[in-house]
Amino acid sequence: MARSLRKPPFVNPYLLSELATDRPINLWARNSFILPKFVHKVFRIHNGKGFKRMKITEQMVGSKFGEYAPTRQANIYKKKQKKK
């Protein structure tokens, strides 16, 4: 079901309470929107295995945190060596 346009963007209340600290904020709520208040703050976004450190810039405002910490690795195939 799509999110209604009349609803405000979702932000975890934990994020708003942690803004006053200077240390990086650990974040599990990947579905939270990035607000202008978060610019120049450092977040550690959980990707399912560990945390990825991310500094928020002005271009990221309006998107979600989960977009910047991929949960899956790209499949990279090795090139076969030719036999001589």
PDB file of N, CA, C and O in Angstrom, chain B, residues numbered from 101:
ATOM      1  N   MET B 101       0.847  -1.172   0.000  1.00  0.00           N
ATOM      2  CA  MET B 101       0.000   0.000   0.000  1.00  0.00           C
ATOM      3  C   MET B 101       0.899   1.243   0.000  1.00  0.00           C
ATOM      4  O   MET B 101       1.846   1.329   0.781  1.00  0.00           O
ATOM      5  N   ALA B 102       0.600   2.184  -0.864  1.00  0.00           N
ATOM      6  CA  ALA B 102       1.415   3.383  -0.998  1.00  0.00           C
ATOM      7  C   ALA B 102       1.163   4.338   0.164  1.00  0.00           C
ATOM      8  O   ALA B 102       0.090   4.341   0.767  1.00  0.00           O
ATOM      9  N   ARG B 103       2.152   5.128   0.456  1.00  0.00           N
ATOM     10  CA  ARG B 103       2.026   6.112   1.524  1.00  0.00           C
ATOM     11  C   ARG B 103       1.248   7.315   0.996  1.00  0.00           C
ATOM     12  O   ARG B 103       1.510   7.798  -0.105  1.00  0.00           O
ATOM     13  N   SER B 104       0.310   7.783   1.772  1.00  0.00           N
ATOM     14  CA  SER B 104      -0.523   8.907   1.370  1.00  0.00           C
ATOM     15  C   SER B 104       0.303  10.193   1.322  1.00  0.00           C
ATOM     16  O   SER B 104       1.209  10.382   2.134  1.00  0.00           O
ATOM     17  N   LEU B 105      -0.006  11.064   0.382  1.00  0.00           N
ATOM     18  CA  LEU B 105       0.745  12.313   0.239  1.00  0.00           C
ATOM     19  C   LEU B 105       0.426  13.311   1.344  1.00  0.00           C
ATOM     20  O   LEU B 105       1.218  14.218   1.599  1.00  0.00           O
ATOM     21  N   ARG B 106      -0.702  13.162   1.992  1.00  0.00           N
ATOM     22  CA  ARG B 106      -1.051  14.126   3.032  1.00  0.00           C
ATOM     23  C   ARG B 106      -0.393  13.806   4.378  1.00  0.00           C
ATOM     24  O   ARG B 106      -0.440  14.625   5.296  1.00  0.00           O
ATOM     25  N   LYS B 107       0.207  12.644   4.502  1.00  0.00           N
ATOM     26  CA  LYS B 107       0.899  12.285   5.734  1.00  0.00           C
ATOM     27  C   LYS B 107       2.313  12.881   5.729  1.00  0.00           C
ATOM     28  O   LYS B 107       2.929  12.991   4.669  1.00  0.00           O
ATOM     29  N   PRO B 108       2.823  13.260   6.884  1.00  0.00           N
ATOM     30  CA  PRO B 108       4.203  13.762   6.930  1.00  0.00           C
ATOM     31  C   PRO B 108       5.195  12.614   6.765  1.00  0.00           C
ATOM     32  O   PRO B 108       4.829  11.457   6.971  1.00  0.00           O
ATOM     33  N   PRO B 109       6.438  12.907   6.400  1.00  0.00           N
ATOM     34  CA  PRO B 109       7.440  11.844   6.267  1.00  0.00           C
ATOM     35  C   PRO B 109       7.719  11.187   7.616  1.00  0.00           C
ATOM     36  O   PRO B 109       7.698  11.848   8.654  1.00  0.00           O
ATOM     37  N   PHE B 110       7.981   9.880   7.591  1.00  0.00           N
ATOM     38  CA  PHE B 110       8.245   9.141   8.824  1.00  0.00           C
ATOM     39  C   PHE B 110       9.681   9.376   9.282  1.00  0.00           C
ATOM     40  O   PHE B 110      10.623   9.248   8.499  1.00  0.00           O
ATOM     41  N   VAL B 111       9.836   9.719  10.548  1.00  0.00           N
ATOM     42  CA  VAL B 111      11.152   9.839  11.178  1.00  0.00           C
ATOM     43  C   VAL B 111      11.056   9.186  12.547  1.00  0.00           C
ATOM     44  O   VAL B 111      10.163   9.499  13.335  1.00  0.00           O
ATOM     45  N   ASN B 112      11.976   8.281  12.821  1.00  0.00           N
ATOM     46  CA  ASN B 112      11.998   7.598  14.107  1.00  0.00           C
ATOM     47  C   ASN B 112      12.253   8.623  15.217  1.00  0.00           C
ATOM     48  O   ASN B 112      13.184   9.421  15.102  1.00  0.00           O
ATOM     49  N   PRO B 113      11.448   8.622  16.290  1.00  0.00           N
ATOM     50  CA  PRO B 113      11.642   9.581  17.383  1.00  0.00           C
ATOM     51  C   PRO B 113      13.020   9.482  18.047  1.00  0.00           C
ATOM     52  O   PRO B 113      13.510  10.462  18.610  1.00  0.00           O
ATOM     53  N   TYR B 114      13.637   8.314  17.984  1.00  0.00           N
ATOM     54  CA  TYR B 114      14.977   8.122  18.541  1.00  0.00           C
ATOM     55  C   TYR B 114      15.977   9.068  17.878  1.00  0.00           C
ATOM     56  O   TYR B 114      16.860   9.604  18.547  1.00  0.00           O
ATOM     57  N   LEU B 115      15.842   9.276  16.561  1.00  0.00           N
ATOM     58  CA  LEU B 115      16.770  10.150  15.842  1.00  0.00           C
ATOM     59  C   LEU B 115      16.699  11.580  16.345  1.00  0.00           C
ATOM     60  O   LEU B 115      17.724  12.235  16.530  1.00  0.00           O
ATOM     61  N   LEU B 116      15.493  12.053  16.563  1.00  0.00           N
ATOM     62  CA  LEU B 116      15.316  13.431  17.006  1.00  0.00           C
ATOM     63  C   LEU B 116      15.871  13.650  18.414  1.00  0.00           C
ATOM     64  O   LEU B 116      16.358  14.734  18.733  1.00  0.00           O
ATOM     65  N   SER B 117      15.794  12.615  19.253  1.00  0.00           N
ATOM     66  CA  SER B 117      16.317  12.753  20.614  1.00  0.00           C
ATOM     67  C   SER B 117      17.846  12.698  20.642  1.00  0.00           C
ATOM     68  O   SER B 117      18.457  13.226  21.571  1.00  0.00           O
ATOM     69  N   GLU B 118      18.473  12.077  19.654  1.00  0.00           N
ATOM     70  CA  GLU B 118      19.933  11.930  19.622  1.00  0.00           C
ATOM     71  C   GLU B 118      20.639  13.064  18.876  1.00  0.00           C
ATOM     72  O   GLU B 118      21.867  13.052  18.797  1.00  0.00           O
ATOM     73  N   LEU B 119      19.922  14.028  18.335  1.00  0.00           N
ATOM     74  CA  LEU B 119      20.544  15.092  17.551  1.00  0.00           C
ATOM     75  C   LEU B 119      21.472  15.987  18.367  1.00  0.00           C
ATOM     76  O   LEU B 119      22.402  16.569  17.809  1.00  0.00           O
ATOM     77  N   ALA B 120      21.245  16.111  19.654  1.00  0.00           N
ATOM     78  CA  ALA B 120      22.045  17.007  20.486  1.00  0.00           C
ATOM     79  C   ALA B 120      23.462  16.484  20.727  1.00  0.00           C
ATOM     80  O   ALA B 120      24.344  17.262  21.092  1.00  0.00           O
ATOM     81  N   THR B 121      23.698  15.196  20.534  1.00  0.00           N
ATOM     82  CA  THR B 121      25.019  14.623  20.785  1.00  0.00           C
ATOM     83  C   THR B 121      25.949  14.868  19.601  1.00  0.00           C
ATOM     84  O   THR B 121      25.495  15.045  18.471  1.00  0.00           O
ATOM     85  N   ASP B 122      27.253  14.877  19.869  1.00  0.00           N
ATOM     86  CA  ASP B 122      28.242  15.080  18.809  1.00  0.00           C
ATOM     87  C   ASP B 122      28.779  13.765  18.261  1.00  0.00           C
ATOM     88  O   ASP B 122      29.418  13.757  17.209  1.00  0.00           O
ATOM     89  N   ARG B 123      28.539  12.678  18.934  1.00  0.00           N
ATOM     90  CA  ARG B 123      29.056  11.389  18.469  1.00  0.00           C
ATOM     91  C   ARG B 123      28.164  10.844  17.341  1.00  0.00           C
ATOM     92  O   ARG B 123      27.015  11.266  17.208  1.00  0.00           O
ATOM     93  N   PRO B 124      28.685   9.910  16.530  1.00  0.00           N
ATOM     94  CA  PRO B 124      27.870   9.320  15.466  1.00  0.00           C
ATOM     95  C   PRO B 124      26.646   8.604  16.044  1.00  0.00           C
ATOM     96  O   PRO B 124      26.720   7.985  17.105  1.00  0.00           O
ATOM     97  N   ILE B 125      25.538   8.696  15.341  1.00  0.00           N
ATOM     98  CA  ILE B 125      24.276   8.117  15.802  1.00  0.00           C
ATOM     99  C   ILE B 125      24.077   6.776  15.122  1.00  0.00           C
ATOM    100  O   ILE B 125      24.028   6.703  13.894  1.00  0.00           O
ATOM    101  N   ASN B 126      23.962   5.707  15.913  1.00  0.00           N
ATOM    102  CA  ASN B 126      23.666   4.388  15.363  1.00  0.00           C
ATOM    103  C   ASN B 126      22.211   4.345  14.950  1.00  0.00           C
ATOM    104  O   ASN B 126      21.333   4.803  15.682  1.00  0.00           O
ATOM    105  N   LEU B 127      21.958   3.791  13.772  1.00  0.00           N
ATOM    106  CA  LEU B 127      20.627   3.858  13.200  1.00  0.00           C
ATOM    107  C   LEU B 127      20.223   2.510  12.621  1.00  0.00           C
ATOM    108  O   LEU B 127      20.903   1.974  11.746  1.00  0.00           O
ATOM    109  N   TRP B 128      19.134   1.974  13.103  1.00  0.00           N
ATOM    110  CA  TRP B 128      18.567   0.742  12.558  1.00  0.00           C
ATOM    111  C   TRP B 128      17.334   1.029  11.706  1.00  0.00           C
ATOM    112  O   TRP B 128      16.948   0.192  10.890  1.00  0.00           O
ATOM    113  N   ALA B 129      16.704   2.199  11.877  1.00  0.00           N
ATOM    114  CA  ALA B 129      15.475   2.557  11.160  1.00  0.00           C
ATOM    115  C   ALA B 129      15.838   3.071   9.773  1.00  0.00           C
ATOM    116  O   ALA B 129      15.932   4.279   9.559  1.00  0.00           O
ATOM    117  N   ARG B 130      16.041   2.158   8.837  1.00  0.00           N
ATOM    118  CA  ARG B 130      16.430   2.528   7.482  1.00  0.00           C
ATOM    119  C   ARG B 130      15.291   3.197   6.718  1.00  0.00           C
ATOM    120  O   ARG B 130      15.525   3.812   5.678  1.00  0.00           O
ATOM    121  N   ASN B 131      14.064   3.084   7.220  1.00  0.00           N
ATOM    122  CA  ASN B 131      12.909   3.649   6.533  1.00  0.00           C
ATOM    123  C   ASN B 131      12.649   5.101   6.925  1.00  0.00           C
ATOM    124  O   ASN B 131      11.686   5.694   6.440  1.00  0.00           O
ATOM    125  N   SER B 132      13.458   5.678   7.768  1.00  0.00           N
ATOM    126  CA  SER B 132      13.285   7.069   8.181  1.00  0.00           C
ATOM    127  C   SER B 132      13.767   8.010   7.082  1.00  0.00           C
ATOM    128  O   SER B 132      14.752   7.729   6.400  1.00  0.00           O
ATOM    129  N   PHE B 133      13.067   9.125   6.918  1.00  0.00           N
ATOM    130  CA  PHE B 133      13.450  10.133   5.946  1.00  0.00           C
ATOM    131  C   PHE B 133      14.583  10.997   6.499  1.00  0.00           C
ATOM    132  O   PHE B 133      14.709  11.169   7.712  1.00  0.00           O
ATOM    133  N   ILE B 134      15.397  11.533   5.607  1.00  0.00           N
ATOM    134  CA  ILE B 134      16.473  12.436   5.994  1.00  0.00           C
ATOM    135  C   ILE B 134      15.908  13.854   5.982  1.00  0.00           C
ATOM    136  O   ILE B 134      15.415  14.328   4.958  1.00  0.00           O
ATOM    137  N   LEU B 135      15.984  14.516   7.116  1.00  0.00           N
ATOM    138  CA  LEU B 135      15.457  15.868   7.274  1.00  0.00           C
ATOM    139  C   LEU B 135      16.585  16.895   7.171  1.00  0.00           C
ATOM    140  O   LEU B 135      17.751  16.538   7.340  1.00  0.00           O
ATOM    141  N   PRO B 136      16.261  18.169   6.895  1.00  0.00           N
ATOM    142  CA  PRO B 136      17.300  19.203   6.855  1.00  0.00           C
ATOM    143  C   PRO B 136      18.055  19.362   8.179  1.00  0.00           C
ATOM    144  O   PRO B 136      19.182  19.859   8.184  1.00  0.00           O
ATOM    145  N   LYS B 137      17.458  18.952   9.296  1.00  0.00           N
ATOM    146  CA  LYS B 137      18.138  19.011  10.601  1.00  0.00           C
ATOM    147  C   LYS B 137      19.353  18.098  10.657  1.00  0.00           C
ATOM    148  O   LYS B 137      20.269  18.334  11.445  1.00  0.00           O
ATOM    149  N   PHE B 138      19.371  17.061   9.833  1.00  0.00           N
ATOM    150  CA  PHE B 138      20.418  16.045   9.882  1.00  0.00           C
ATOM    151  C   PHE B 138      21.656  16.405   9.052  1.00  0.00           C
ATOM    152  O   PHE B 138      22.644  15.671   9.095  1.00  0.00           O
ATOM    153  N   VAL B 139      21.635  17.512   8.300  1.00  0.00           N
ATOM    154  CA  VAL B 139      22.755  17.876   7.432  1.00  0.00           C
ATOM    155  C   VAL B 139      23.997  18.137   8.286  1.00  0.00           C
ATOM    156  O   VAL B 139      23.926  18.789   9.327  1.00  0.00           O
ATOM    157  N   HIS B 140      25.124  17.617   7.827  1.00  0.00           N
ATOM    158  CA  HIS B 140      26.439  17.708   8.481  1.00  0.00           C
ATOM    159  C   HIS B 140      26.524  16.868   9.753  1.00  0.00           C
ATOM    160  O   HIS B 140      27.463  17.044  10.530  1.00  0.00           O
ATOM    161  N   LYS B 141      25.593  15.977   9.987  1.00  0.00           N
ATOM    162  CA  LYS B 141      25.670  15.030  11.106  1.00  0.00           C
ATOM    163  C   LYS B 141      26.196  13.704  10.576  1.00  0.00           C
ATOM    164  O   LYS B 141      26.057  13.402   9.391  1.00  0.00           O
ATOM    165  N   VAL B 142      26.802  12.915  11.458  1.00  0.00           N
ATOM    166  CA  VAL B 142      27.340  11.607  11.081  1.00  0.00           C
ATOM    167  C   VAL B 142      26.430  10.531  11.658  1.00  0.00           C
ATOM    168  O   VAL B 142      26.131  10.523  12.852  1.00  0.00           O
ATOM    169  N   PHE B 143      25.994   9.619  10.781  1.00  0.00           N
ATOM    170  CA  PHE B 143      25.155   8.493  11.179  1.00  0.00           C
ATOM    171  C   PHE B 143      25.870   7.200  10.845  1.00  0.00           C
ATOM    172  O   PHE B 143      26.658   7.143   9.901  1.00  0.00           O
ATOM    173  N   ARG B 144      25.595   6.167  11.615  1.00  0.00           N
ATOM    174  CA  ARG B 144      26.084   4.825  11.328  1.00  0.00           C
ATOM    175  C   ARG B 144      24.850   3.990  11.007  1.00  0.00           C
ATOM    176  O   ARG B 144      24.096   3.620  11.907  1.00  0.00           O
ATOM    177  N   ILE B 145      24.645   3.690   9.717  1.00  0.00           N
ATOM    178  CA  ILE B 145      23.442   3.025   9.236  1.00  0.00           C
ATOM    179  C   ILE B 145      23.687   1.522   9.185  1.00  0.00           C
ATOM    180  O   ILE B 145      24.685   1.069   8.624  1.00  0.00           O
ATOM    181  N   HIS B 146      22.772   0.749   9.774  1.00  0.00           N
ATOM    182  CA  HIS B 146      22.902  -0.704   9.833  1.00  0.00           C
ATOM    183  C   HIS B 146      22.485  -1.306   8.500  1.00  0.00           C
ATOM    184  O   HIS B 146      21.436  -0.956   7.958  1.00  0.00           O
ATOM    185  N   ASN B 147      23.309  -2.219   7.967  1.00  0.00           N
ATOM    186  CA  ASN B 147      22.979  -2.853   6.694  1.00  0.00           C
ATOM    187  C   ASN B 147      22.646  -4.334   6.849  1.00  0.00           C
ATOM    188  O   ASN B 147      22.609  -5.061   5.856  1.00  0.00           O
ATOM    189  N   GLY B 148      22.407  -4.785   8.056  1.00  0.00           N
ATOM    190  CA  GLY B 148      22.070  -6.181   8.297  1.00  0.00           C
ATOM    191  C   GLY B 148      23.228  -6.970   8.867  1.00  0.00           C
ATOM    192  O   GLY B 148      23.017  -7.972   9.550  1.00  0.00           O
ATOM    193  N   LYS B 149      24.444  -6.537   8.601  1.00  0.00           N
ATOM    194  CA  LYS B 149      25.626  -7.227   9.096  1.00  0.00           C
ATOM    195  C   LYS B 149      26.467  -6.318   9.987  1.00  0.00           C
ATOM    196  O   LYS B 149      27.012  -6.763  10.997  1.00  0.00           O
ATOM    197  N   GLY B 150      26.568  -5.077   9.620  1.00  0.00           N
ATOM    198  CA  GLY B 150      27.368  -4.115  10.369  1.00  0.00           C
ATOM    199  C   GLY B 150      26.839  -2.714  10.132  1.00  0.00           C
ATOM    200  O   GLY B 150      25.748  -2.530   9.592  1.00  0.00           O
ATOM    201  N   PHE B 151      27.620  -1.735  10.539  1.00  0.00           N
ATOM    202  CA  PHE B 151      27.206  -0.348  10.380  1.00  0.00           C
ATOM    203  C   PHE B 151      28.080   0.326   9.329  1.00  0.00           C
ATOM    204  O   PHE B 151      29.294   0.127   9.292  1.00  0.00           O
ATOM    205  N   LYS B 152      27.445   1.125   8.477  1.00  0.00           N
ATOM    206  CA  LYS B 152      28.167   1.902   7.476  1.00  0.00           C
ATOM    207  C   LYS B 152      28.118   3.359   7.894  1.00  0.00           C
ATOM    208  O   LYS B 152      27.040   3.915   8.105  1.00  0.00           O
ATOM    209  N   ARG B 153      29.281   3.974   8.012  1.00  0.00           N
ATOM    210  CA  ARG B 153      29.380   5.368   8.462  1.00  0.00           C
ATOM    211  C   ARG B 153      29.025   6.294   7.295  1.00  0.00           C
ATOM    212  O   ARG B 153      29.500   6.110   6.174  1.00  0.00           O
ATOM    213  N   MET B 154      28.175   7.298   7.581  1.00  0.00           N
ATOM    214  CA  MET B 154      27.691   8.183   6.535  1.00  0.00           C
ATOM    215  C   MET B 154      27.532   9.595   7.071  1.00  0.00           C
ATOM    216  O   MET B 154      26.889   9.803   8.100  1.00  0.00           O
ATOM    217  N   LYS B 155      28.116  10.571   6.376  1.00  0.00           N
ATOM    218  CA  LYS B 155      27.906  11.979   6.723  1.00  0.00           C
ATOM    219  C   LYS B 155      26.835  12.520   5.781  1.00  0.00           C
ATOM    220  O   LYS B 155      26.940  12.365   4.564  1.00  0.00           O
ATOM    221  N   ILE B 156      25.815  13.147   6.335  1.00  0.00           N
ATOM    222  CA  ILE B 156      24.668  13.599   5.566  1.00  0.00           C
ATOM    223  C   ILE B 156      24.993  14.924   4.882  1.00  0.00           C
ATOM    224  O   ILE B 156      25.517  15.844   5.511  1.00  0.00           O
ATOM    225  N   THR B 157      24.678  15.014   3.588  1.00  0.00           N
ATOM    226  CA  THR B 157      24.867  16.240   2.820  1.00  0.00           C
ATOM    227  C   THR B 157      23.508  16.804   2.407  1.00  0.00           C
ATOM    228  O   THR B 157      22.473  16.168   2.605  1.00  0.00           O
ATOM    229  N   GLU B 158      23.526  17.990   1.840  1.00  0.00           N
ATOM    230  CA  GLU B 158      22.278  18.641   1.442  1.00  0.00           C
ATOM    231  C   GLU B 158      21.570  17.903   0.319  1.00  0.00           C
ATOM    232  O   GLU B 158      20.344  17.970   0.226  1.00  0.00           O
ATOM    233  N   GLN B 159      22.300  17.203  -0.533  1.00  0.00           N
ATOM    234  CA  GLN B 159      21.691  16.470  -1.640  1.00  0.00           C
ATOM    235  C   GLN B 159      20.902  15.259  -1.168  1.00  0.00           C
ATOM    236  O   GLN B 159      20.049  14.758  -1.900  1.00  0.00           O
ATOM    237  N   MET B 160      21.169  14.780   0.037  1.00  0.00           N
ATOM    238  CA  MET B 160      20.490  13.591   0.559  1.00  0.00           C
ATOM    239  C   MET B 160      19.140  13.904   1.199  1.00  0.00           C
ATOM    240  O   MET B 160      18.363  12.984   1.452  1.00  0.00           O
ATOM    241  N   VAL B 161      18.840  15.168   1.467  1.00  0.00           N
ATOM    242  CA  VAL B 161      17.593  15.550   2.141  1.00  0.00           C
ATOM    243  C   VAL B 161      16.401  15.119   1.297  1.00  0.00           C
ATOM    244  O   VAL B 161      16.360  15.368   0.092  1.00  0.00           O
ATOM    245  N   GLY B 162      15.429  14.469   1.941  1.00  0.00           N
ATOM    246  CA  GLY B 162      14.220  14.004   1.258  1.00  0.00           C
ATOM    247  C   GLY B 162      14.253  12.540   0.890  1.00  0.00           C
ATOM    248  O   GLY B 162      13.210  11.968   0.572  1.00  0.00           O
ATOM    249  N   SER B 163      15.416  11.915   0.922  1.00  0.00           N
ATOM    250  CA  SER B 163      15.493  10.491   0.640  1.00  0.00           C
ATOM    251  C   SER B 163      15.512   9.718   1.955  1.00  0.00           C
ATOM    252  O   SER B 163      15.425  10.312   3.029  1.00  0.00           O
ATOM    253  N   LYS B 164      15.626   8.404   1.871  1.00  0.00           N
ATOM    254  CA  LYS B 164      15.621   7.576   3.075  1.00  0.00           C
ATOM    255  C   LYS B 164      17.034   7.092   3.383  1.00  0.00           C
ATOM    256  O   LYS B 164      17.881   7.001   2.494  1.00  0.00           O
ATOM    257  N   PHE B 165      17.272   6.787   4.646  1.00  0.00           N
ATOM    258  CA  PHE B 165      18.599   6.335   5.077  1.00  0.00           C
ATOM    259  C   PHE B 165      18.992   5.020   4.416  1.00  0.00           C
ATOM    260  O   PHE B 165      20.167   4.804   4.117  1.00  0.00           O
ATOM    261  N   GLY B 166      18.030   4.148   4.185  1.00  0.00           N
ATOM    262  CA  GLY B 166      18.320   2.837   3.623  1.00  0.00           C
ATOM    263  C   GLY B 166      18.885   2.869   2.219  1.00  0.00           C
ATOM    264  O   GLY B 166      19.490   1.890   1.782  1.00  0.00           O
ATOM    265  N   GLU B 167      18.709   3.958   1.504  1.00  0.00           N
ATOM    266  CA  GLU B 167      19.226   4.065   0.147  1.00  0.00           C
ATOM    267  C   GLU B 167      20.741   4.139   0.119  1.00  0.00           C
ATOM    268  O   GLU B 167      21.354   3.849  -0.909  1.00  0.00           O
ATOM    269  N   TYR B 168      21.355   4.520   1.228  1.00  0.00           N
ATOM    270  CA  TYR B 168      22.794   4.755   1.252  1.00  0.00           C
ATOM    271  C   TYR B 168      23.592   3.654   1.939  1.00  0.00           C
ATOM    272  O   TYR B 168      24.811   3.764   2.067  1.00  0.00           O
ATOM    273  N   ALA B 169      22.927   2.607   2.377  1.00  0.00           N
ATOM    274  CA  ALA B 169      23.617   1.465   2.985  1.00  0.00           C
ATOM    275  C   ALA B 169      23.050   0.190   2.381  1.00  0.00           C
ATOM    276  O   ALA B 169      22.133  -0.405   2.947  1.00  0.00           O
ATOM    277  N   PRO B 170      23.584  -0.241   1.234  1.00  0.00           N
ATOM    278  CA  PRO B 170      23.030  -1.426   0.577  1.00  0.00           C
ATOM    279  C   PRO B 170      23.168  -2.670   1.449  1.00  0.00           C
ATOM    280  O   PRO B 170      24.160  -2.839   2.158  1.00  0.00           O
ATOM    281  N   THR B 171      22.163  -3.533   1.384  1.00  0.00           N
ATOM    282  CA  THR B 171      22.142  -4.733   2.217  1.00  0.00           C
ATOM    283  C   THR B 171      22.726  -5.941   1.506  1.00  0.00           C
ATOM    284  O   THR B 171      23.001  -6.959   2.141  1.00  0.00           O
ATOM    285  N   ARG B 172      22.917  -5.842   0.205  1.00  0.00           N
ATOM    286  CA  ARG B 172      23.433  -6.975  -0.570  1.00  0.00           C
ATOM    287  C   ARG B 172      24.669  -6.558  -1.334  1.00  0.00           C
ATOM    288  O   ARG B 172      24.785  -5.422  -1.795  1.00  0.00           O
ATOM    289  N   GLN B 173      25.595  -7.501  -1.461  1.00  0.00           N
ATOM    290  CA  GLN B 173      26.811  -7.230  -2.221  1.00  0.00           C
ATOM    291  C   GLN B 173      26.570  -7.531  -3.686  1.00  0.00           C
ATOM    292  O   GLN B 173      25.810  -8.438  -4.026  1.00  0.00           O
ATOM    293  N   ALA B 174      27.215  -6.772  -4.546  1.00  0.00           N
ATOM    294  CA  ALA B 174      27.117  -7.027  -5.979  1.00  0.00           C
ATOM    295  C   ALA B 174      27.866  -8.313  -6.301  1.00  0.00           C
ATOM    296  O   ALA B 174      28.936  -8.571  -5.748  1.00  0.00           O
ATOM    297  N   ASN B 175      27.302  -9.120  -7.196  1.00  0.00           N
ATOM    298  CA  ASN B 175      27.929 -10.367  -7.592  1.00  0.00           C
ATOM    299  C   ASN B 175      28.983 -10.066  -8.645  1.00  0.00           C
ATOM    300  O   ASN B 175      28.660  -9.587  -9.732  1.00  0.00           O
ATOM    301  N   ILE B 176      30.248 -10.346  -8.326  1.00  0.00           N
ATOM    302  CA  ILE B 176      31.353 -10.072  -9.233  1.00  0.00           C
ATOM    303  C   ILE B 176      31.980 -11.400  -9.646  1.00  0.00           C
ATOM    304  O   ILE B 176      32.452 -12.172  -8.812  1.00  0.00           O
ATOM    305  N   TYR B 177      31.971 -11.643 -10.955  1.00  0.00           N
ATOM    306  CA  TYR B 177      32.536 -12.877 -11.476  1.00  0.00           C
ATOM    307  C   TYR B 177      34.010 -12.672 -11.798  1.00  0.00           C
ATOM    308  O   TYR B 177      34.415 -11.620 -12.290  1.00  0.00           O
ATOM    309  N   LYS B 178      34.798 -13.696 -11.511  1.00  0.00           N
ATOM    310  CA  LYS B 178      36.214 -13.635 -11.826  1.00  0.00           C
ATOM    311  C   LYS B 178      36.407 -13.993 -13.298  1.00  0.00           C
ATOM    312  O   LYS B 178      35.714 -14.851 -13.845  1.00  0.00           O
ATOM    313  N   LYS B 179      37.360 -13.318 -13.916  1.00  0.00           N
ATOM    314  CA  LYS B 179      37.669 -13.621 -15.309  1.00  0.00           C
ATOM    315  C   LYS B 179      38.536 -14.870 -15.342  1.00  0.00           C
ATOM    316  O   LYS B 179      39.488 -14.996 -14.572  1.00  0.00           O
ATOM    317  N   LYS B 180      38.197 -15.803 -16.248  1.00  0.00           N
ATOM    318  CA  LYS B 180      38.957 -17.052 -16.336  1.00  0.00           C
ATOM    319  C   LYS B 180      40.328 -16.791 -16.954  1.00  0.00           C
ATOM    320  O   LYS B 180      40.479 -15.995 -17.882  1.00  0.00           O
ATOM    321  N   GLN B 181      41.311 -17.487 -16.409  1.00  0.00           N
ATOM    322  CA  GLN B 181      42.671 -17.412 -16.940  1.00  0.00           C
ATOM    323  C   GLN B 181      42.767 -18.345 -18.148  1.00  0.00           C
ATOM    324  O   GLN B 181      42.255 -19.464 -18.119  1.00  0.00           O
ATOM    325  N   LYS B 182      43.417 -17.883 -19.191  1.00  0.00           N
ATOM    326  CA  LYS B 182      43.639 -18.732 -20.361  1.00  0.00           C
ATOM    327  C   LYS B 182      44.798 -19.660 -20.076  1.00  0.00           C
ATOM    328  O   LYS B 182      45.814 -19.250 -19.517  1.00  0.00           O
ATOM    329  N   LYS B 183      44.638 -20.932 -20.469  1.00  0.00           N
ATOM    330  CA  LYS B 183      45.723 -21.891 -20.308  1.00  0.00           C
ATOM    331  C   LYS B 183      46.681 -21.759 -21.480  1.00  0.00           C
ATOM    332  O   LYS B 183      46.257 -21.556 -22.618  1.00  0.00           O
ATOM    333  N   LYS B 184      47.971 -21.873 -21.201  1.00  0.00           N
ATOM    334  CA  LYS B 184      48.982 -21.782 -22.261  1.00  0.00           C
ATOM    335  C   LYS B 184      49.412 -23.125 -22.717  1.00  0.00           C
ATOM    336  O   LYS B 184      50.258 -23.235 -23.605  1.00  0.00           O
TER     337      LYS B 184
END
